[in-house]
């Protein structure tokens, strides 16, 4: 190991010098073997694992979206028709009880 605690050689390429250590698995890698993800340099294996976990969490919320939209649509349509019925009822009652009489 070097003074920085990195292995001398890349985990995937023995002929290349390691320039960083993957924070997930702790192995040393060269520039070509790491990718920046959320301000961290990750190896391809760890990047795939982190992406799979993030995708699973995102898909869990996406499965709830269609039923929530359906429920929201029903509630919005109920509110619209309830308000329309109340306004029609208000104007009918007001017209029946007004002092205006046709000639």
Rosetta blueprint (number, residue, H / E / L):
1 X L
2 X L
3 X L
4 X L
5 X L
6 X L
7 X L
8 X L
9 X E
10 X L
11 X L
12 X L
13 X L
14 X L
15 X L
16 X L
17 X E
18 X L
19 X L
20 X E
21 X E
22 X L
23 X L
24 X L
25 X L
26 X L
27 X L
28 X E
29 X E
30 X L
31 X H
32 X H
33 X H
34 X E
35 X E
36 X E
37 X E
38 X L
39 X L
40 X E
41 X E
42 X E
43 X E
44 X H
45 X H
46 X H
47 X H
48 X H
49 X H
50 X H
51 X H
52 X H
53 X H
54 X H
55 X H
56 X H
57 X H
58 X H
59 X H
60 X H
61 X H
62 X H
63 X H
64 X H
65 X H
66 X H
67 X H
68 X H
69 X H
70 X H
71 X H
72 X H
73 X H
74 X H
75 X H
76 X H
77 X H
78 X H
79 X H
80 X H
81 X H
82 X H
83 X H
84 X H
85 X H
86 X H
87 X H
88 X H
89 X H
90 X H
91 X H
92 X H
93 X H
94 X H
95 X H
96 X H
97 X L
98 X L
99 X L
100 X L
101 X L
102 X L
103 X L
